[in-house]
């Protein structure tokens, strides 16, 4: 052995496994140790870093003798570097998920172009003109890899990107970043121009019925040899790593689906193509199984795509059965399939998966369409209302006014349908006794309200009625109905018909007053008062009996009613109801209170709330005197109503202290102690001796929120109640474990929301946490949920202490970072002072991901609409300009209108916009 060879061997044997960073790529190149390096458990540098460095070295420009910059030379060293980069990618099995995650667009573009080159794809050849079926398998696979990457990159570029926080400014780094950004934009521009061709190539790939092969490190080595030494091996059907047809098609279907879905934002018809591809992907995944080497699909993301497509594209095939009821309802409403909505609602009466507010909003939407002249919807409205009413009955709520109005003229079809809903909504084998009791009482009351005995016998002979009521109860009811004299159907007539009953002079006033004192039938009381007022207008009949007592906090409001008949009726119904409750005649008390509630709902929101409060107290007493004595827990709805009362913040509502005390006692009796230690109104703290330290958890939460905010930038502050009681600064910040603080805040909020998911202040805290951690879609979900729970799903105005300017500004930022720029402009109107600067800037953006012109109906500020008109005119967008002009021309937005008309127009648009946002983000 020569001295030179010995020295080289000694140097090689003493060389470290991982060479110095400055020369590692030369080391690998010189010693051909790439495969050995890649086989290490944790190679350093990592494979993707190798690709970057190999390609960077291979693409360095050269300088000639005249000091002129020349393109990188096509010499042996550079060709080997490119080959090494391809071999590393082959080691990673050409997994685009890994490559895209770690390589920039320019680097991956260079890598895949080198793959095309080494796979014998002539430069400049349009891939769409190539017949994949006739190409060598590895060449076809190279074409597919490039075109899959092309459309994936286009889709990925449409997503919002979180901006990295800039470090200290360095000119060289900034120049490099700017160059890379410009290069990326140029590549994207070319990819988008070729997008249609890439889609055609991939669609053609789905028609292939043969397996393909992808280059391995060995086949790449063979390609690098002299042509005479290859012997055609790489072009044979068995060279490279086999990719089964199903695996290839699965990846291609998924990528095409994502591309079509992204195009659907500008062409909704394309969503059908996306839906087809995504569901085909699911089928192929089921065929392939979980052991595939080449098919790596994010199945959670795929499920999200499928669900979104099912909402956006109505479907009649069997896959629609896999949708959530919420999505099914939306599809049915869009397609006009109202019978299916009814079936979903009936099934939901058993599962209770749809929120009550959502079901009510569907009914309101149908009512609105019916009022616009679609008479065919009248029957649908009744059926949906009947479904909702049965749901209310099962959960212990009272019958709605809408049901009474729609059931004003009963017929055989309506009663048949009502009985069908009742039967299908109760599982008699599993139903609790209280639920069965609720249903029995409902059917009994329906019978009592029917004038035609034929309809009564339809109900009383039904199997459900026979099962729920004992023989004695049924016989007593039927006998009562037979014996009663024909009379006007009072129990189901709406309030507006109170005054339509004719007066009779056949009896004197004294006899009628005597009957008035004795009667506990609300409808008979009403008839007597109508007759009395028909005889004389000088008497105040609420004074007839000195035993009729109404609490002083209520009497002032009741006696302030201007109409004498209405005033007498409200006072007497309440007084008799309170008396019946005192003597534990809860059945008659409930009838009297229900009639009073129905009456006051028509003209006094204040008295309506008073009656709801009294009916809550009555239900508490009813439970405690009934099933509660046997230890049966109260229904969840009753507990929720008690909580709602304790959290109620309605101004100017007369409140009785006894109701608050009874509510707290009820919660304590049924061991709802966790709730009482979270939140109770302040007045209860001062006046109720049974409530002890109810704000402990809320205050603890405010402490940790304060600690969190001390470190964070003010932009990411989290809001919380009682936060002002803590010091504004902490002297020894380094002693605070802020990571532990953040975890504690999240866990406390999670726990409090598990106790009370409808507390708007806690929902706002959860939204702020997501906002602070840059999870903007989730933040919007909780900001919207906070508004929904305190506004009856936005049917009422959201209180200003919930949607403060800070909350609105954060919602604006969320929409902006999600590229929903039209939503930004609309939310700018919600601020106390409209932020025109932000609104105008957002409308100038042309890459908006929301529906843009379809949102114009939610804009009430004429200045913004005028700016939209100017903007579309400037861009030459005639159709969109006409939509904006049409929005401006609405009479209710005329600046000369009274202020209350303009305010009403704004409120109506706020409601519709927030409901639309809720459907989008819930």
C-alpha positions in Angstrom: 0.0 0.0 0.0 1.4 3.4 -0.9 1.9 6.1 1.7 -0.8 8.2 0.0 -3.3 5.4 0.1 -2.4 4.6 3.7 -2.9 8.3 4.7 -6.2 8.3 2.9 -7.3 5.1 4.7 -6.2 6.5 8.1 -8.1 9.7 7.5 -11.2 7.8 6.5 -11.1 5.5 9.5 -10.7 8.4 11.9 -13.4 10.5 10.2 -16.5 11.1 12.5 -19.9 9.6 11.6 -21.4 13.0 11.1 -18.9 15.3 9.4 -18.6 19.1 10.1 -21.6 21.0 8.9 -19.6 23.1 6.5 -18.6 20.2 4.3 -21.1 17.4 4.9 -22.5 17.5 1.4 -19.0 17.3 -0.1 -18.4 14.4 2.2 -21.4 12.5 1.1 -20.7 13.2 -2.5 -17.1 12.2 -2.3 -17.5 9.1 -0.3 -20.9 7.9 -1.7 -22.2 7.5 1.8 -25.7 8.8 1.2 -27.5 5.5 1.7 -25.6 4.8 4.8 -26.4 8.2 6.2 -30.1 7.8 5.4 -30.3 4.5 7.2 -29.4 6.1 10.5 -32.3 6.2 13.1 -32.1 10.0 13.3 -29.8 11.3 10.5 -28.3 14.7 10.9 -28.8 16.6 8.7 -32.3 15.4 8.1 -33.3 14.1 4.6 -35.2 17.2 3.6 -32.3 19.4 4.6 -30.1 17.3 2.3 -32.5 17.9 -0.6 -32.3 21.7 0.0 -28.5 21.8 0.2 -28.0 19.5 -2.8 -30.2 21.6 -5.0 -28.8 24.9 -3.7 -25.2 23.8 -4.5 -26.4 22.5 -7.9 -28.1 25.7 -8.8 -25.3 28.2 -7.9 -24.6 30.5 -10.8 -21.0 30.6 -12.2 -18.8 33.6 -13.1 -16.9 33.6 -16.4 -13.5 35.2 -17.1 -15.1 38.5 -17.8 -16.7 38.4 -14.3 -20.2 37.9 -15.9 -22.7 35.9 -14.0 -23.7 32.7 -15.9 -26.4 30.0 -15.3 -25.2 27.0 -13.3 -23.0 24.8 -15.4 -24.2 21.4 -16.6 -21.2 19.6 -15.3 -20.8 16.2 -13.7 -20.7 17.5 -10.1 -24.0 19.4 -10.5 -25.6 16.4 -12.2 -24.6 14.2 -9.3 -25.9 16.7 -6.8 -29.3 16.8 -8.5 -29.3 13.0 -8.6 -28.5 12.8 -4.8 -31.5 15.2 -4.2 -33.7 12.8 -6.2 -32.4 9.8 -4.3 -33.3 11.4 -1.0 -36.8 12.1 -2.2 -37.0 8.4 -3.4 -35.9 7.4 0.1 -38.9 9.4 1.4 -41.0 7.4 -1.1 -42.0 10.7 -2.9 -44.5 11.4 -0.1 -45.9 14.9 -1.0 -47.2 15.4 2.5 -43.6 15.3 3.9 -42.0 17.2 1.0 -44.6 20.0 1.0 -44.3 20.4 4.8 -40.5 20.9 4.8 -39.6 22.3 1.3 -40.5 25.7 -0.1 -42.4 26.0 -3.3 -39.3 26.9 -5.4 -37.2 24.0 -4.1 -40.0 21.4 -4.6 -40.6 22.8 -8.1 -37.0 22.4 -8.9 -37.0 18.8 -7.5 -40.0 17.7 -9.4 -38.8 19.3 -12.7 -35.5 17.3 -12.2 -37.7 14.2 -11.7 -39.5 14.9 -15.0 -36.2 15.5 -16.7 -34.6 12.2 -15.5 -37.8 10.4 -16.3 -37.4 11.3 -20.0 -40.3 13.9 -20.2 -39.1 16.3 -22.9 -38.8 19.9 -21.6 -41.6 22.2 -22.9 -44.0 19.2 -23.6 -47.6 19.8 -22.4 -48.5 17.0 -20.1 -52.1 17.2 -21.2 -51.0 16.1 -24.7 -49.3 13.0 -23.4 -51.0 9.6 -23.3 -50.4 8.2 -19.8 -51.4 4.7 -20.9 -48.5 4.5 -23.4 -45.8 6.0 -21.2 -43.3 3.9 -19.2 -44.8 3.4 -15.7 -42.1 5.5 -13.9 -42.5 8.3 -16.5 -46.3 8.3 -16.0 -45.8 8.4 -12.3 -43.5 11.4 -12.5 -46.1 13.3 -14.6 -48.8 12.5 -12.0 -46.5 13.5 -9.1 -45.9 16.9 -10.7 -49.5 17.6 -11.5 -50.7 16.5 -8.1 -48.3 18.8 -6.5 -49.4 21.6 -8.9 -53.0 21.6 -7.8 -52.2 20.9 -4.2 -50.0 24.0 -4.2 -52.8 26.1 -5.7 -55.2 24.9 -3.1 -52.8 25.5 -0.3 -52.1 29.0 -1.5 -55.8 29.9 -1.0 -55.6 29.2 2.7 -54.8 32.0 5.2 -51.2 31.9 6.4 -50.2 32.8 9.9 -47.5 35.5 9.7 -44.4 34.7 11.6 -43.2 37.2 14.1 -40.3 39.1 12.6 -37.0 38.9 14.4 -34.3 41.6 14.4 -34.0 43.1 10.9 -31.1 41.8 8.9 -30.8 43.2 5.4 -29.4 40.0 3.8 -32.1 37.8 5.3 -34.8 40.2 4.3 -33.5 40.4 0.7 -33.4 36.6 0.6 -37.0 36.3 1.9 -38.2 38.9 -0.6 -36.5 37.0 -3.5 -38.1 33.7 -2.4 -41.5 35.4 -2.1 -41.3 36.8 -5.6 -40.1 33.5 -7.0 -42.9 31.6 -5.2 -45.5 34.1 -6.7 -44.1 33.6 -10.2 -44.3 29.8 -9.9 -47.9 30.1 -8.5 -48.9 32.3 -11.4 -47.6 29.6 -13.9 -49.3 26.8 -11.9 -52.6 28.6 -11.9 -52.4 29.2 -15.7 -51.8 25.5 -16.2 -54.4 24.4 -13.5 -57.0 23.3 -16.1 -54.4 21.1 -17.9 -53.2 19.6 -14.6 -56.8 18.7 -13.7 -57.3 17.0 -17.1 -54.1 15.0 -16.6 -55.3 13.8 -13.2 -58.8 13.0 -14.5 -57.1 10.9 -17.3 -55.1 9.1 -14.6 -58.3 7.9 -13.0 -59.1 5.9 -16.2 -55.8 3.9 -16.1 -56.3 0.3 -15.2 -52.6 -0.7 -14.6 -50.2 -0.4 -11.7 -47.5 2.3 -11.8 -44.0 2.4 -10.5 -42.1 5.2 -8.8 -38.4 5.7 -8.9 -36.2 4.2 -6.1 -32.6 4.9 -5.3 -31.6 1.9 -7.4 -33.5 2.9 -10.5 -32.1 6.4 -10.2 -28.6 5.0 -10.1 -29.3 3.0 -13.2 -30.6 6.1 -15.0 -27.3 7.9 -14.2 -25.2 5.2 -15.9 -24.4 5.3 -19.6 -27.4 4.5 -21.8 -25.8 1.3 -23.0 -25.5 -0.1 -19.5 -29.2 0.3 -18.5 -30.5 -2.4 -20.9 -34.0 -0.8 -20.7 -34.5 -2.0 -17.2 -36.0 1.2 -15.9 -38.6 1.3 -18.6 -39.8 -2.2 -17.9 -43.0 -2.8 -16.0 -41.2 -4.2 -13.0 -38.6 -1.5 -12.3 -39.0 0.8 -9.2 -41.4 0.7 -6.3 -44.9 -0.6 -7.2 -47.9 1.7 -6.7 -51.2 -0.1 -7.0 -53.9 1.4 -9.2 -56.2 1.8 -6.2 -53.6 3.7 -4.2 -52.8 6.0 -7.1 -56.5 6.7 -7.8 -57.2 7.3 -4.1 -54.6 10.0 -3.8 -55.6 11.6 -7.2 -59.3 11.6 -6.2 -58.6 13.3 -2.9 -56.4 16.0 -4.6 -58.9 16.6 -7.3 -61.7 16.9 -4.7 -59.7 19.6 -2.9 -59.1 21.5 -6.1 -62.8 21.3 -7.1 -63.9 22.4 -3.6 -61.6 25.4 -3.8 -63.0 26.4 -7.2 -66.5 26.1 -5.7 -66.1 29.4 -4.0 -66.5 31.1 -7.4 -68.6 28.4 -9.2 -71.0 26.5 -6.8 -71.8 23.9 -9.5 -68.2 22.5 -9.1 -69.1 21.4 -5.6 -70.8 18.4 -7.1 -67.5 17.3 -8.7 -65.8 17.7 -5.3 -68.4 15.7 -3.6 -68.1 12.9 -6.1 -64.3 12.7 -5.7 -64.3 12.8 -1.9 -66.9 10.0 -1.6 -64.9 8.0 -4.2 -61.8 8.6 -2.0 -63.7 7.1 1.0 -64.7 4.1 -1.0 -61.1 3.5 -2.1 -59.7 3.9 1.4 -62.2 1.2 2.5 -60.9 -1.1 -0.3 -57.2 -0.4 0.4 -57.3 -0.6 4.2 -54.8 1.0 6.6 -51.7 -0.8 5.4 -51.1 1.2 2.3 -47.5 2.4 1.7 -48.4 5.2 -0.8 -51.8 6.4 0.2 -51.7 8.8 3.2 -55.0 10.6 3.4 -56.0 12.8 6.4 -59.3 11.1 7.1 -60.5 13.7 9.6 -60.0 16.4 6.9 -61.7 14.1 4.3 -64.7 13.7 6.7 -64.9 17.5 7.0 -64.8 17.9 3.2 -67.5 15.3 2.8 -69.8 17.0 5.4 -69.3 20.4 3.8 -70.1 19.0 0.4 -73.3 17.4 1.8 -74.4 20.7 3.1 -73.5 22.6 -0.1 -74.8 19.9 -2.6 -78.2 18.3 -2.0 -78.0 14.6 -2.4 -80.6 11.9 -2.8 -78.3 8.8 -2.5 -77.7 6.6 0.5 -74.8 8.7 1.7 -77.2 11.4 2.9 -78.2 9.0 5.7 -74.7 9.5 7.2 -75.2 13.2 7.6 -76.0 15.0 10.9 -79.7 16.0 11.3 -78.5 19.7 11.2 -77.0 19.2 7.7 -80.0 17.2 6.5 -82.4 20.0 7.5 -80.4 22.6 5.6 -80.3 20.4 2.5 -84.1 19.8 2.7 -84.9 23.4 3.2 -82.8 24.4 0.2 -84.4 21.8 -2.0 -87.9 22.4 -0.7 -88.2 18.8 0.7 -90.3 19.9 3.7 -91.8 16.5 4.3 -88.3 15.2 5.1 -87.8 18.1 7.5 -90.9 16.9 9.4 -89.5 13.3 9.6 -86.2 14.6 10.9 -88.0 16.7 13.6 -90.1 13.7 14.6 -87.0 11.5 15.0 -85.3 14.3 16.9 -88.1 14.2 19.5 -86.5 10.9 20.6 -82.8 11.8 20.2 -83.1 15.5 21.2 -80.0 16.3 19.2 -81.2 19.5 17.5 -81.2 22.7 19.7 -84.7 24.0 20.4 -83.7 27.4 19.1 -82.7 26.0 15.8 -86.0 24.2 15.4 -87.9 27.4 16.2 -85.8 29.3 13.7 -86.8 26.8 11.0 -90.5 27.3 11.9 -90.0 31.1 11.7 -88.5 30.8 8.3 -91.4 28.7 7.1 -93.9 31.1 8.6 -92.2 33.9 6.7 -92.4 32.1 3.4 -96.1 31.3 4.0 -96.9 34.9 4.8 -95.3 35.9 1.5 -98.1 34.1 -0.3 -97.0 30.5 -0.4 -100.3 29.0 0.8 -99.0 25.4 0.3 -96.8 25.9 3.3 -99.7 26.4 5.7 -100.0 22.7 6.3 -96.2 22.3 6.6 -96.1 25.1 9.2 -98.7 23.3 11.3 -96.9 20.0 11.1 -93.5 21.5 12.0 -95.2 23.5 14.8 -96.8 20.3 16.1 -93.4 18.5 16.1 -91.9 21.4 18.1 -94.9 21.5 20.5 -94.6 17.8 21.3 -90.8 18.4 21.9 -91.8 21.2 24.3 -94.3 19.0 26.1 -91.8 16.2 26.6 -89.3 18.6 28.1 -91.9 20.2 30.4 -92.5 23.5 28.5 -95.8 25.2 27.9 -97.8 25.0 24.6 -96.8 27.9 22.3 -99.2 30.5 21.1 -98.4 29.5 17.5 -99.8 26.0 18.1 -103.0 27.3 19.6 -103.4 29.6 16.5 -102.7 26.8 14.0 -105.0 24.4 15.9 -107.8 26.9 16.0 -109.8 25.0 13.4 -109.0 21.3 14.1 -109.8 18.6 11.5 -109.3 14.9 11.1 -106.0 15.3 9.3 -104.5 17.5 11.9 -105.5 15.2 14.8 -104.3 12.2 12.9 -100.9 13.8 12.4 -100.7 15.1 16.0 -101.3 11.6 17.3 -98.7 10.2 14.9 -96.1 12.6 16.2 -97.0 11.9 19.8 -96.7 8.1 19.3 -93.4 8.3 17.5 -91.9 10.7 20.0 -92.2 8.5 23.1 -90.5 5.2 23.7 -92.9 3.9 26.3 -90.5 1.2 27.4 -87.7 3.6 28.3 -89.7 6.8 29.0 -89.7 8.2 32.6 -92.9 8.6 34.5 -92.7 12.4 34.4 -92.3 12.3 30.6 -95.3 10.0 30.3 -97.2 12.3 32.6 -96.4 15.3 30.5 -97.7 13.5 27.4 -100.9 12.3 29.1 -101.7 15.8 30.4 -101.2 17.2 26.9 -103.5 14.7 25.2 -106.1 15.3 28.0 -105.9 19.1 27.6 -106.3 18.7 23.8 -109.5 16.7 24.4 -110.8 19.3 26.8 -110.3 22.0 24.2 -112.2 20.2 21.4 -115.8 21.1 20.7 -116.6 18.2 18.3 -117.0 14.9 20.2 -115.9 13.0 17.1 -112.4 14.4 17.5 -112.4 13.7 21.2 -113.1 10.0 20.6 -110.4 9.9 17.9 -107.9 10.8 20.6 -109.5 8.8 23.5 -109.6 5.6 21.5 -106.0 5.9 20.3 -103.5 3.3 21.6 -101.2 5.9 23.1 -104.0 7.6 25.0 -105.2 4.2 26.4 -101.7 3.3 27.5 -100.9 6.6 29.2 -104.3 7.2 31.0 -105.8 4.8 33.5 -109.3 3.4 32.8 -110.9 5.7 35.5 -109.2 8.8 34.1 -110.4 8.0 30.5 -114.0 7.3 31.5 -114.1 10.4 33.6 -112.9 12.5 30.8 -115.2 11.0 28.2 -118.2 11.4 30.6 -117.3 15.0 31.2 -117.1 15.7 27.5 -120.5 14.1 26.9 -122.3 15.9 29.6 -120.9 19.4 29.0 -123.2 21.8 27.2 -122.3 23.0 23.7 -120.2 26.1 24.1 -117.7 28.2 22.2 -114.3 26.6 22.0 -112.6 29.0 24.4 -109.6 27.1 25.5 -107.8 27.2 22.2 -108.9 30.5 20.8 -106.2 33.1 20.4 -106.0 36.1 22.7 -107.2 38.5 19.9 -110.6 36.8 20.0 -111.2 37.6 23.7 -113.6 40.4 22.8 -115.6 38.5 20.2 -117.9 36.6 22.5 -121.3 38.2 22.6 -122.7 39.5 25.9 -125.9 38.1 27.4 -128.4 40.1 29.5 -130.2 36.9 30.7 -128.6 37.1 34.1 -128.0 40.0 36.4 -124.6 41.4 37.4 -124.8 40.0 41.0 -125.2 36.4 39.7 -122.3 36.8 37.3 -120.1 38.3 40.0 -120.9 35.3 42.2 -119.9 32.9 39.4 -116.8 34.9 38.9 -115.7 34.4 42.5 -116.3 30.6 42.4 -114.9 29.7 38.9 -111.4 28.5 38.4 -111.9 27.8 34.7 -109.9 30.6 32.9 -112.1 30.5 29.8 -115.3 30.7 31.9 -113.8 33.6 33.8 -113.1 35.4 30.6 -116.6 34.9 29.3 -118.1 36.2 32.5 -116.0 39.3 32.4 -116.9 40.0 28.8 -120.6 39.8 29.7 -120.1 42.0 32.8 -118.3 44.7 30.8 -121.1 44.4 28.2 -123.5 45.4 30.9 -121.6 48.2 32.6 -118.4 50.1 32.0 -118.4 51.8 35.4 -117.2 48.9 37.6 -113.7 47.6 38.4 -114.4 43.9 38.7 -110.9 43.0 40.1 -112.2 44.4 43.4 -115.2 42.1 43.6 -113.5 39.8 46.2 -111.2 41.0 48.9 -109.5 37.6 48.8 -108.0 38.3 45.4 -104.5 39.3 46.3 -101.6 40.1 43.9 -98.1 41.0 45.2 -97.5 44.7 45.4 -94.6 44.5 43.0 -97.0 43.3 40.3 -100.1 45.2 41.1 -98.7 48.5 39.9 -97.9 47.2 36.5 -101.3 45.3 36.1 -103.4 48.2 37.3 -101.6 50.4 34.8 -103.2 48.6 31.9 -105.4 51.0 30.1 -108.1 48.6 28.8 -110.5 47.9 31.7 -111.5 44.4 30.6 -107.9 43.3 30.0 -106.8 44.8 33.4 -109.6 42.9 35.2 -108.8 39.7 33.5 -105.0 39.7 34.1 -105.5 40.7 37.8 -108.1 38.0 38.5 -106.3 35.2 36.6 -103.1 35.9 38.5 -104.8 36.2 41.9 -106.7 33.0 41.4 -103.6 31.2 40.1 -101.6 32.3 43.2 -104.4 31.2 45.5 -104.6 27.7 43.8 -100.9 27.3 44.1 -101.1 28.2 47.9 -103.7 25.5 48.5 -101.7 23.1 46.3 -104.3 22.9 43.6 -101.5 22.9 41.0 -103.5 21.7 38.1 -105.9 24.7 38.2 -103.0 27.1 39.0 -101.2 26.0 35.8 -104.3 26.5 33.7 -104.9 30.0 35.1 -101.2 31.0 34.7 -101.1 29.6 31.2 -104.1 31.6 30.2 -102.7 34.7 31.8 -99.4 34.2 30.0 -101.1 33.8 26.7 -103.0 37.0 27.3 -100.1 39.3 28.3 -97.7 37.9 25.7 -99.7 39.9 23.1 -99.0 43.4 24.6 -96.6 43.4 27.6 -93.1 41.7 27.5 -92.7 42.8 31.1 -95.8 40.9 32.3 -94.9 38.0 30.1 -91.6 37.6 32.0 -93.5 38.0 35.3 -95.8 35.1 34.4 -92.9 32.9 33.2 -91.3 33.5 36.6 -94.5 32.6 38.5 -94.9 29.5 36.3 -91.3 28.5 37.2 -92.1 28.7 40.9 -95.3 26.7 40.3 -93.4 24.0 38.5 -90.9 23.8 41.4 -93.8 23.4 43.9 -95.5 20.8 41.7 -92.3 18.7 41.5 -91.5 19.0 45.2 -95.1 18.0 46.1 -95.2 15.1 43.6 -92.4 13.0 42.2 -89.8 14.9 44.2 -91.1 13.4 47.4 -90.2 10.0 46.2 -86.6 11.2 45.4 -87.0 11.4 41.6 -84.7 14.1 40.2 -86.4 17.0 38.5 -86.3 17.1 34.7 -83.2 18.7 33.2 -85.4 21.4 31.6 -86.6 22.5 35.1 -83.1 22.8 36.4 -82.1 24.8 33.3 -85.0 27.2 33.8 -84.0 27.7 37.5 -80.5 28.5 36.4 -81.8 30.8 33.8 -83.8 32.7 36.4 -80.8 33.0 38.7 -78.7 34.5 35.8 -81.5 36.7 34.5 -80.4 40.3 33.9 -83.6 41.8 32.3 -84.0 45.4 33.5 -87.3 46.8 34.9 -88.8 43.4 35.5 -90.7 43.2 38.9 -89.2 40.3 40.9 -90.5 38.5 44.0 -87.8 37.7 46.6 -89.5 34.4 47.3 -88.9 33.1 43.8 -85.1 33.7 44.1 -85.1 32.0 47.5 -87.1 29.0 46.3 -84.8 28.6 43.3 -81.7 28.5 45.5 -83.3 26.1 47.9 -84.3 23.9 44.9 -80.7 23.8 43.6 -79.4 23.0 47.1 -82.1 20.2 47.6 -81.0 18.5 44.4 -77.3 19.0 45.1 -76.5 21.4 42.4 -73.8 22.8 44.6 -71.3 23.1 41.9 -73.5 25.6 40.1 -74.1 27.7 43.2 -70.4 28.0 43.7 -69.9 29.4 40.2 -72.3 32.2 39.6 -75.3 33.7 41.5 -76.7 37.2 41.0 -75.3 39.8 43.3 -78.7 40.6 45.0 -78.9 37.0 46.2 -75.6 37.4 47.9 -76.8 40.3 49.9 -80.3 39.0 50.8 -80.3 35.2 50.8 -78.7 33.6 53.8 -78.6 30.2 52.1 -76.0 31.1 49.5 -72.4 31.0 50.6 -69.4 32.2 48.6 -71.1 31.7 45.2 -68.4 33.4 43.2 -65.4 31.4 44.3 -64.6 29.7 40.9 -65.4 32.9 38.9 -63.0 34.9 41.1 -60.3 32.1 40.8 -60.8 32.2 37.0 -60.4 36.0 37.0 -57.1 35.7 39.0 -55.5 33.4 36.4 -56.8 35.5 33.5 -55.2 38.5 35.1 -51.9 36.6 35.5 -52.2 35.6 31.8 -52.8 39.1 30.7 -49.8 40.6 32.6 -47.4 38.8 30.2 -49.4 39.0 27.0 -49.6 41.8 24.6 -52.8 43.9 25.1 -54.0 42.8 21.7 -54.3 39.2 23.1 -55.8 40.1 26.5 -58.5 37.8 27.7 -61.6 39.4 29.3 -63.2 38.1 32.5 -65.6 39.2 35.2 -64.2 40.6 38.4 -60.8 41.1 36.8 -60.5 44.6 38.1 -60.2 43.5 41.8 -56.6 42.3 41.1 -53.5 44.5 41.1 -52.6 45.9 37.6 -49.0 44.8 37.8 -46.9 42.0 39.4 -43.4 43.0 40.8 -41.7 39.6 40.4 -42.8 38.4 37.0 -40.0 35.8 36.6 -41.5 33.9 39.6 -44.7 33.2 37.6 -44.9 29.9 35.6 -46.9 31.4 32.7 -47.2 28.1 30.9 -48.9 26.6 34.0 -51.1 29.8 34.1 -52.2 29.3 30.5 -53.0 25.6 31.1 -55.0 26.5 34.3 -57.0 29.1 32.5 -57.9 26.7 29.7 -58.8 23.9 32.1 -60.9 26.2 34.3 -62.8 27.5 31.3 -63.4 24.0 30.0 -64.7 22.9 33.4 -67.0 26.0 33.9 -68.5 25.5 30.4 -69.1 21.8 31.2 -71.2 23.0 34.1 -73.0 25.8 32.3 -72.4 25.9 28.5 -74.7 28.8 28.0 -72.9 31.4 30.2 -72.0 34.1 27.7 -69.1 35.6 29.7 -67.4 32.2 29.9 -68.0 31.6 26.2 -66.3 35.0 25.5 -63.3 33.9 27.6 -63.1 30.7 25.6 -63.2 32.7 22.4 -60.5 35.1 23.6 -58.3 32.1 24.4 -58.7 30.8 20.8 -58.1 34.3 19.5 -54.9 34.7 21.6 -53.6 31.3 20.2 -54.4 32.3 16.5 -57.2 29.8 16.1 -59.5 32.3 14.4 -62.2 30.0 13.1 -62.7 28.5 16.6 -62.7 32.0 18.2 -65.5 33.1 15.8 -67.5 30.0 16.8 -67.5 30.9 20.5 -68.0 34.7 19.9 -71.1 33.8 17.9 -72.2 31.3 20.4 -71.9 33.9 23.2 -74.2 36.2 21.3 -76.6 33.4 20.4 -77.3 32.2 23.9 -78.3 35.7 25.2 -80.4 36.7 22.2 -82.6 33.7 21.4 -80.4 32.8 18.4 -80.1 36.5 17.5 -83.9 37.0 17.3 -83.3 39.7 19.9 -80.5 42.2 20.0 -77.3 41.0 21.6 -76.7 43.0 24.8 -74.0 45.7 24.3 -72.1 44.4 27.4 -71.7 41.1 25.5 -70.8 42.4 22.0 -68.5 45.2 23.2 -66.3 47.1 20.7 -63.4 44.9 21.7 -65.3 41.7 20.9 -66.5 43.1 17.6 -62.9 44.2 16.7 -61.6 40.7 17.4 -64.4 39.2 15.3 -63.3 41.6 12.5 -59.7 40.5 12.8 -60.7 36.8 12.8 -62.6 37.3 9.5 -59.8 39.3 8.0 -57.2 36.6 8.8 -59.6 34.0 7.3 -59.8 36.2 4.2 -63.5 36.8 4.6 -63.2 40.4 3.7 -66.9 41.2 3.0 -67.7 39.9 6.5 -65.1 42.3 7.8 -66.9 45.3 6.2 -70.3 44.2 7.6 -68.9 43.8 11.1 -67.4 47.3 10.9 -71.0 48.6 11.0 -71.5 46.9 14.4 -69.0 49.3 16.1 -70.3 52.3 18.1 -68.5 54.4 15.5 -68.4 52.7 12.1 -64.8 51.9 11.0 -64.9 53.1 7.4 -61.1 52.8 7.0 -61.1 49.1 7.8 -64.3 48.5 5.8 -63.0 50.1 2.7 -59.6 48.5 2.9 -61.2 45.0 3.3 -63.5 45.6 0.3 -60.5 46.4 -1.9 -59.2 42.8 -1.4 -59.9 40.6 -4.4 -59.0 37.3 -2.8 -62.0 37.1 -0.5 -63.1 33.6 0.6 -66.7 34.6 1.5 -69.6 35.0 -0.9 -69.0 38.7 -1.3 -72.0 40.1 -3.2 -74.4 37.7 -1.6 -73.7 39.5 1.7 -74.7 43.0 0.4 -78.2 42.5 1.7 -76.7 42.6 5.2 -75.2 46.1 4.7 -77.3 49.0 6.0 -74.7 51.8 5.9 -75.3 53.7 2.7 -71.7 55.1 2.6 -70.3 51.5 2.4 -72.8 50.6 -0.3 -71.9 53.7 -2.3 -68.2 52.8 -2.0 -69.0 49.3 -3.2 -70.8 50.8 -6.2 -67.7 52.9 -7.0 -65.3 50.0 -6.5 -67.2 47.7 -8.9 -67.5 50.4 -11.5 -63.8 51.0 -11.3 -63.1 47.2 -11.8 -65.6 46.9 -14.5 -67.7 44.5 -12.5 -71.1 45.4 -13.9 -73.2 42.6 -12.3 -71.9 43.2 -8.8 -72.3 47.0 -9.2 -76.0 46.4 -10.0 -76.4 44.3 -6.8 -74.9 47.1 -4.8 -77.1 49.7 -6.5 -80.2 47.6 -5.8 -79.2 47.4 -2.1 -78.9 51.2 -1.9 -82.3 51.6 -3.5 -84.2 49.9 -0.7 -86.7 52.3 0.8 -86.0 51.5 4.4 -82.4 52.7 4.0 -83.5 56.2 2.7 -81.7 58.8 4.8 -84.9 60.9 5.2 -86.6 58.0 7.1 -87.3 58.5 10.8 -84.5 57.3 13.1 -86.6 54.4 14.4 -87.1 53.1 10.8 -83.4 53.2 10.1 -82.7 51.5 13.4 -85.2 48.7 12.6 -83.6 48.2 9.2 -80.2 47.9 10.9 -81.4 45.5 13.5 -83.1 43.3 10.9 -79.8 43.0 8.9 -77.8 42.4 12.0 -80.1 39.5 12.9 -79.9 37.9 9.5 -76.1 38.4 9.2 -75.4 36.9 12.6 -77.7 33.9 12.0 -75.9 33.3 8.6 -72.5 33.5 10.4 -73.7 31.1 13.0 -74.8 28.6 10.4 -71.4 28.9 8.8 -69.2 28.5 12.0 -71.4 26.3 14.2 
